[in-house]
Amino acid sequence: MAEITIKDIAEKCGVGIGTVSRAINNHPNINSETRERVLAVIKEMGYIPNNSARNLKRTDAKCIAVLIKGIINPFFSTAVQTIEAGIQKAGYSMVMQHVEAYENEVEVALQLIKEKRLRGIIFLGGAFVHDKKMLDMMSVPFIFSTIGGAANEDRKQTYSNVSVDDRAESKKMVRYLLELGHRDIAILTEDVSASSVGQLRLEGYWEAFTEKEIAVNEKLIWKIDDKEEPYSMENGYAATKKLLESGEKFTALFAISDFLAIGACRALREAGLKIPEDVSVAGFDGIAFGEYFNPQLTTIRQPIEEMSEKTVQLLLDVIEEKCGHEHLVFPARLTIRESTAPCNK
């Protein structure tokens, strides 16, 4: 199939190429009805404007792209606000791109580089393992933020990353639940085949049991079926309902995100269970909503503001050749609230 051009859009709309260009660039010299009609046809035909050509007219295109995997998670809302403020303060503009859960974020980034004249890229969320050849194709500096997993020695000069130690922090939470006397601890996690924080957090769950020399009931490991937005409240609710229907006994539930944990709480309440009297519930991330949820959610709080500020600072320093790539691990905090209690069974 031939690539759609601006001429095709113009012919479809019955207007000139200049009119299409004005609609794309939000130029004031075009009436609103025509602009809406042109933009609707662009969307219908799947046309991608060649921003690179327009950007070449500028003497200095200072644009940084932020690719977000898991846009519904409020954890990333805080990150985006902090990152945008830092980018704008430095005199750059920000392009935000949502990446679907099933998409390869590096592939999306490579396409974006073709479309726009970027100075750098920030990845929020996603996988911590990527194809070396694809990374080598990246022609601008980039940084993985909130994504665990240290780079291999031969990749450390290729990119930067800022994260918590997802494996260790997950282990910290499960160890805390074990110390409360819980032995039957369910976990809501992502598909273990995914090279994501979900995999690292599941590994931390296993390590906590191994350290205490306690056997894991693998029937209490529940993977999210929905690959569209795995870390949603809806998925936490649906997975917990299935867990309850399975008949497996558990006194605590650890969800690898706060949103999953909040969804799980609803399913537990609908089943007539009290939190934390019957089941302790814990999450991961430390979103603000968890503090105001009833009961207040025990969680691992990531220092997202500090991580986001450092993300922008580090990327700008690499862009401006003030420093080389760095791989930073921030400490998270076990935040104990009302949703967990000692096991009474």
N, C-alpha and C positions, 0 to 999 in steps of 0.2 A: 504494500500500500504506500503510495507516494506521500511524502511529508506535506502537511497542510501549511499553506503560506498565507501571508497577510492579504495577498491578491485574492485567494479563494474566499476569505472572509468577506472582503469588499464585494465580490460578485454575488455571494449568497445574500448579503444585506441590500444590494442595489445601491451602494454608495462608493465613493472614491477611496483610494488607499489612504489618503491624507485624513479622511474622516475616521477610519479605523484606528489610525495612529493616535489621533486626538482622544478617542474613546479609551484606548489602552493607557494613555498617559494622563488621563483625567484633565485634559485641557479645557479651559473655560469656554473656548470658542466652539461649542457643540451643544445642541439642546439635549435636555435630559432624556427625552423619549428615544432619540437616536442612539445616545450612549447606551441606554439599557438594552436596546435591541441588538446592538453590536456585541455587547458583553454576553448576552444570552446566546448568540450564535457562536461566539468563541468557546463558551462552555460546552455547548452542544457538539461542536466539531472536535473538541479536545485540542484546540490550537494552543501552543506554548509560545508566547511572544519572545523574540530574540532580544532579551535585555542586554546581552553583551554588546550588540551593535550600538544600542543607544548609549550604553555606559562608556564606550570608546570615545564619545564626544566630550566626555568630562576629562579634565586634566588630572584629577585624583579621585578615583572611586573608592571611598572609605566605607566599605560595607562588610559586615560580619553576619554570617548565617548561623542561626540556632535551630538545630534539628531535634525535635522532641518526640520520643517514643513513649506513649502513654499519657496523652494530653489531658485525659479526664482526671488524672490524679492531682489533687490540690497541692501535693508535695512539689510538683513542678511549677505550679503557679507562683509560689514564693521564689523559686529559682529564677524564673523568667523575669519577674519584676526586678530582682536584684541585678541580674545580668544586663537587662535593658538599660537600667540606670547607669551602670558602669560603662557600657558601650557609648551611650550618649554623652556622658561626662568627658570621655576621651575624644569626642568629636567624630565618632563613627556613627553610622546608621545600622539598624538591625533588620534582618530578614528572618522571619520565623516560618519554619516548615514542619508540619505534622507528618510523622512517619507511622504508618500502620504497624500493628504488632507483628504481622507476618512478613513485612518488608525488610530488606537488607538496607540498613541505614547508610552504609558506605556507598552502595549503588545509587541511592537517592542523592547523596552528597555529590557524587561524580556528575550526575545529570545537572544538578544545580550549578555546579562550577561552569558547565557548558553554557548555561542560560544567563548567568549573572557574572559580573566582574567582581569577585569576592577577594577580600584580604585575609580572611580566616574563617574557620568553622568551629562551632561548639556542638558536640553531641551530648544531649541529655537523655539518659536512659539507653537501653538497648543491650546488645551483646558485648562481652568483654574479649571475645576471640574473633578475629577477622582474617580474611585471606590476605597474605602478604603481598601478592601481586596487585590486589585492588588498592591496598594502602599506598603502595609505591606509585600508583597512578594519581594520587592526590597532589595537586600542584600548588596548594596553599597550606599554610600552617593550620593544624587542627588539634583539638583537645577533647578527650573523653571526660565528661564530668558526671559524677554520681554513679560511675560504672566501676565496679570492683575488678580486681585481678591485675596484678602488676605486669608490666610489659616484659617480654623476654629480653635478655641482655642485648641481642642484636637489633632489637626494635626500639630501645630506649632513646635513641637520637632521632627517631622518626616522628614521634608524637608525644604529647603530654597527657597525663590523666590525674584527676582529682576525685577522691572517693573516700568512703570509710572501708574498713576491712569487713565486708559483708559476712564472710565465713565466721570470723572471730566474734563479731557482734551478735550473730544468730546463736552461736554457741553460748555466749554470755546469757542470753535470754532463757535458753532451754536449761542451762545449769541452774539458773535462779528458780525455775519451776520445779526442777528435781529437788532442790534444797528445801522447797516448800512441802516436800513429801509426795509429789505427783510422780507416778510411774507410767501411767497410761496417758501419754501426751499426744494428741492428734496434731498434725500439721497440714495447713492448706498451702500448697506450693504450685509453682509453674511446672510444666512438663520438664522432667529432668534431662531431656535431650537438648534443651535450649541452653546455649552458652550465655546465660544471663545471671543477674543477681539472684534469681530464684534458685538456680543450681547451687550457687555459693551458700545461700542461706540454708538450703537443705543439707549440704555437707556439714554445716555448723551444727545442725540438729543431730546428725549422726555422731559427730565428734563428742558432743556433750554426753550422750549415752555411753559411748565407748570409754570415755574418761572415767565415768562412774561404774564401769563394768556392769551396766544394766542392759538387758536385751531390748531391742526395738521391736514393737509389734508393727510389722510393715503394712498391716491392714489399716493402720491409722495414718498412713501417708496418702493424702488425697491431692491429686493433681487436677488443676483447673482444666475443664474441657474446652472452654471458649478461648480461641486464640486471637480474637479480634481485640478485646480489651481485657486481658487476663486479670488485672489487679482492680477489679471493680467491686462495688458493694453487691451488685446482682450476682456475681460469680461466688462471692463469699457466702451469700445466702443459699444459692443453689447447691454448692458443694457440701455445705454443712447439713442441709436437708438429706442429701444422699448418704452422708456419713451416719446420720441418726437412723436412717432407714436400714442401714447395713446391720444394725444391732451390736456393733462393736462398742465396748465400754471404754469411756475415757473420762478423766476428771479435769483435764486441761486441754486447751486448744491454742496453738500458736499459729498465727497467720503471717505470711511473709510481707504483708503490707497492712497498714491501718484500715484502708478501705475494705479489704477482705475481712478483717476482724469485725468491723462494724456490721457488715452483712451477715456474718456468722452469728452475731449476738441476736439479731432478729429471729433467725431460724431456731436458735436455742430457746428463746422466750416463747415462740409459738408452740414449741414442744413441751411447754410447762416447766422448763428448767430455769433456775435462778442463777444469776451471775453476781458474785463468784461462789455462792454457797454450794451450788451443784457442779458448776463447771467454771474454772478460771479461764479467762480469755486474754491473750496478749497479741500485740501487733508489732509493726516495724515501720519506722519513718519519722514519727513524731509530728504528724500534721496537727494544726491548731484545733481542728474539730474534735479530735480525740480527747482534749482536755475538757470540753464542754459536753461531751456525750455522757449519757447516763446508763451504766456507771462510767466514771472517767476511765479512759483506756490506759492500761499499762503498756509501755512501748519502748522501743529503742529509738531515741531521738537523734536524728542526724543533724549536724550543725549546718543546715542548708544555706543560711545567709552567708556564713563565713566561707563555705565551700564555693559558693557562687561568686563572691567577691574575688577570691583567689583565682578562680577560673578565668575571669575577665583579665585580671592583672597579669597572669602568667601568659595568656594568649597574646595580649598586646605587647608584652616584653619580647616574646619570640618574634612577632611580626616586625617589631622595630629593632630587632637584633640586639636587644639589651641583655639577653641571656639565652641559654640553651633550653632544651626540653627538660621537664621535671616530672616526677611521679610521686604525688603527695597522698598520704593517708591520714585522714582526720579521725580523731577519737569520737565515738558516739557515746551517748549516755543512757544507761538503763534507768528509765523513768517509771517508778512504781506508783501506781494509782489504785483505784477502787476495784478494778475488774479482776484482780488476782488475790488469792488468799491461800493459807495452808490447806492441804488436802485433809478432808475429814472422813475419808472412806477407807 
